[in-house]
Amino acid sequence: MHIWFDISFHGYGHLAQAAEVINACAIQHPDLRLTVKCAAPREVIARRIRVPFTHIQSASDVTMAMVSAVEVDADASARGYQVFHRDWARHVADYTVLLRHAAPDVVLANVAYLPLAAAKRAGIPAAGLCSLNWADIYAHYCGGRPEAAEILGEMRAAYAGAERFIRLEPAMPMHDLPNRVAVGPVAQYGQSLRAHINRQLGLNPDEKLVLVNMGGMHFRPPMESWPRLPGVTWLVQQDWRVQHADAYAFEPLGMAFTDVLASCDAVIGKPGYGLFAEAAVNGVPLLYLRRVDWPEELYLVDWLVRNGRCLEVSAAAIASGELASDLAALWAQPCPPPVRSNGAQQVVKIIAEMLKNPPV
């Protein structure tokens, strides 16, 4: 089976969702042939996907322009979509040529709509899958602009024209997509390697280990000025180059990200599907910094409140590093059982059903 998977690179959440579906497909189909079209570097994708793949490093969608990890630039986003949709017909035609040449058995998109429109034209079964879609996000920020009605019409027609749009819990409602079907969370289980980390970093077993992760966006807390919190050690990404007596980069540990996450006592981040779902399935409590006006946030937070441990943390606390009371309150919450991640297996079954009944 040849899968063509188009993955948005707007943070790491889309890749996290797609990779779990791909890995589940590979278990069912050991002969899987995979093409990944994504703007992310190959090495970033390979950290998540456990099977060989052909990589086309390019983006198929505009996504949203960001001022920071938590703030959208609505004007820049609107301009980007306006330019893209001026040549919509050409984009669809060009992508259709790509698909006809590659001749995959199925096209999956998380969550660009262009490949879905092209797959429909090429007569190839296709499905969108994600916790959101760009039409709803665009409508939220840009829906009142003069050009928005025409752009939204093309976006929604592309999404609705796919055989399925698979909503990965927790998800936005997407009531206007008649082809939507809901599945459970898609997230990777990690293995706690805490004893190994303690040995590598020289930590004592009573130390609290807290991961600070902002999901691939360009947002770096000013950790050099953070106070030392007794009994707390921070793990951060290496390219932040944090100079703090109690902070260590996690990449030199040589572990998968989900193993690092599963080994921690807490994580600090922004609302995003990948981090929220993986924190819940691995039973790791989370302090989150609200994103300004991001429409998916309400659904993510509501789901995690019901299924995990979480608390909102202020931007001022992130800036100052005065996090002791927030962490204490987080750790005082009752510990629910970890959420079961079964969405990827459900998606594999849906794909099999689609291939039994291809479009005519």
N, C-alpha and C positions, 0 to 999 in steps of 0.2 A: 504493500500500500504506500502510495506517495501522498504525503500531506504538505500542502503549501500553507505556511503559517505567517501571517503578517502581524507584527507586534509593535504597538506604539511604544516609543521611548520617552515617556513623560514621567520621570521618576522610575522606580523599579517595580511598582505594583503590577503593571501589565505583564512584564516579563515573569514575575513570580507566578501569576495565574497561569500563563501560557505554558510555562515549563512543567508544572505539575500535570497538566493535561497531556503534554507530549510524553512525559515519562510514563504515565499510565497507559497511553496508547502503545508505547514500545513494549510494555509487558505483555499486552495482548497480541501484538504484531511484531515478533522478533526481526522480521525482514523489513521493518519500517524504513522508508526513504523519506527524508525530511529536508524541506527547503524553508529557511527562515529569512524573511525580509524584515529588517529592523535596523534602525540607525545606531543602535548600541554597538560598541566594539565587540568583536568576536569573543575575546577573552571574558567579557562580562557575561555574555550569553552562555558560554561553555561552563561557567561556574554553576549554572542552574540545570542545564539540559544534559542528561546522562547518555545521549546517543549521538552518533556522528550526524553532521548536518552540513548542507550547503548554505553559505551565508551571502545574502545580498544586502550590503550595508547602505541602506537608503530609507528615508521616511516616506510613507504614503499618505500622511495626514498632516494637518497644520497644527493640531492640538492647541493649547492655550499658552500664550506668552506669559512668563512669570516675572514679577518684580523681585520676589524672594521665594523661599520654600513655602510660604504661607499666603502670598498675595498675588492675584492675577492682574495683569496689565490688560484691561478690557479694550482700550483703544488700539493697542498694538495687535491684539488678538483679532479684532474686527477687521483691521486692515489686511492681516494675513489671510483670513477666510475670503475676503472680497477678491483679493488677487487670485487665490487658488480657484475660486468658482468662476472667474471670468473665462477660464480655459477648461471648465469641467468636462465638456464633451471630448476634448482632446486627451485629457488625463484618463478618462474611461477607455477611450480607444487604444491608447498606448499600453495601458495595463492589460487590456484584453489580449493584445498581441503577446505580451509576456506569458500569460496563462496558457494561451493556445500552444505556444512553443514548448512550455514545460509540461503540459498535459497532466497535472496532478489529478488524483482521484477525488480530492476534496480540498476546498479552500476554507481556512479558518482565519478570523480576524479579531484581534483584541487591541484596539477596537476601531480601527480605521474603517470607513464606509466605502472608500474607493474600491478595494479589492472585492467587496460584495457586489457592487454594481458591475464590475468587470466579469466576475464569475457568472453572474446571471446572463450577461450577454454571450459569454463563451459556452454556456450550457453545462457548467461544472457545479456540482453540489457545493453549497457554501453555508456557513453559519458564523454569526457574530457571537462572541462570548465575552462577558465582562460584568462588572458590578455597576457600570455606567455606560452611557454612550455619548459621543461628542455632540449630537444634536441637542440633547437636554442641557449639556454644559454651555454650549453656544447660546441657546435660547435664554438661559439664565443671565448671562453677561451681556449679550448683544442683541437680544430678541426685539428690542424696541427701535432698532435702526432701520432706515428706509429699505436697505437691501436685504434685510434679514428674512423676509417671507420667502423670497425666491431661493435663497441659500438653504434655509431650513427644509423647503420642499424637496430639494435634491438630496439632502442628507437623509431625511426620514424615508424617502422612497428607496434609497439604497439599503438602509437597515431593514425596512419592511419587506424588501424584495428577496432577502435571503430565505432559505428553507427554515431556518430557526434563528432566533436570537436567544441565547442561553444566559439567563441571569444567575450570576454566581452570588449566593448569599454571603455576606450582607450586601444588598443592592438597592439602588434607586428604583422607584416603582415601574417606570417605563410603560405606563398604561396605554400609550398611543401605538405601541408595537403589537400588532395582532399575532405575530409569530413567536412571541416570547414564551419561554418555558423556564421554570425555576429549578435550580439544583442546590445542593448544600455547599458549604464553604470549600474553597480550593486553597489549600495551604500545605506547606511542607512540615513534616515532623522532624525535629532535631533530636540529637542524642546529647544528654548532659555529660560533658567532659570536664566537670568542675575540678576534680582532683588533679587532672592533667594541667589545667590552667593555673591552679594554685602552685603546683611545682614549678612551672615555667616562670611565673611572676614572683615567686617567693612570698605568696600570701598565706596567712594562717586561715584555717577552716572557718573561723567565725567572721571573717571579713565579708561584707556585703559587696557584691559585684554588680555594677549598674552600667548597662549599655546605653550610650547616647547616639542616636541614629536618626537622621532627618530624611531618609528615603530617597537619596540621590539628587535632591535639590541643593542649590548653592546657598546653604544656610549653615553657618558655623558659629556656635555659641562662643563667647569670649572667655574660654575656660582658663586662660592664664590668670585671670583676676578672680576666679572662683576660690572661695576659702576651702581649706582642708576640712572635710567632715570626718570625724573620728569613726573608724571602722568601715569606711566606704571607699571603694576603688572604682575608677571609671574606665570603661573600654570605649575607644573612639576609632574612627577610620584613619588610616595612616596618612592620607594626603591632607588632613587638617594640620598636621605637624604641631600638635598641642604640646606646649611646654608647661607641665603641671606635675608636681611631685607624685600625685596619686593617679595619673592618667597613663594608659598604655594603648598602643594601637593593636587592634585585634588581628590584622592580616598576618603578622609574623607568627601568630600562634599556629598557623597552618591548618585551620579548621574551616569547614563549611560555615556560612553565615548562620544557618539555622541551628547548627550545633553550638555556636557561640551564644546565640539568643537563648537556647534551652539551658545553657549553663549559668545564666545570670539570674540574679534575684529581682531585677526590675529592668525596664527599658524606658527611656525618655525619647519621645518623637512627636511627629505630627500625625493627624488623622490621614491614613492612607490604607488601602485594602491590604497590601502585603504585610505591613507591620502589624495591623490590628488582627488580621486572621491568624498570622503565625504566633502572635503573642497568646491568643485565645487557645489554639490547639496545643500549644506547648506549656500552657499554664503559667505564663510569665506576666506579672502585673505591670501596668503601663501608666506612666504620666504623659499626658498629651498636651501639646500647645495648639490651641485652636488656629485653624486656617481662616483667614478673613473672607467670609462670604462664600466659601466653597460649598456648593449645594449637596454634594455627596456626604458631607461631614455628619449631618444630622442622623443619617441612617447608619453610618458606621458606629458613631458613639452610642446610639440607642441600642444597637445590637451588642456591643461590648459590655455595656452596663448590665445587660441581661445575662451575658454568657461568660464574663470574665471579671477581672479586677482592674479598675481604671479610675483615674482622677484627672481633672483638668489642672494644668499648671500655668501660671501667668507668664507673660513675656518678661515682666520685671524679674521674676524668680529665675528664669533661664539666663537673663543678662547678668544677674548678680551672683548666681550660684547658691543662693540661700534656699536650699532645697530640703534641708533636714526635716522640717515639719511635714512637708508634702510627702516625702518618702515614708515617714513614720505612719502617717494616716493611710497611705496606700497599703503598707504591710499589715496594718491592723484590720483590713477588710477580711471578711470570711472568704475562704478559698473554695470556689466551686470546682466540680470536676472539669477537666479540660474538654473543650469542644471536639467533636468527632469531625475530621476532615474527610468527607466522602464525595465531594462534588466532582472531582476528576474522574472517578470511576463511573459516575452517572453520565458525564459528558461522553466518555468512550462509548457507552451504550447508545446514546443519541446519535453519534456519528455512524455507528453500525446500522441503525435504523434508516438514516438518510441514504446510505450507500445501497441498501436493499431497494429503496424507492427513489431513484435519481430523478431529477427534473426532466420534463419532456419538452 
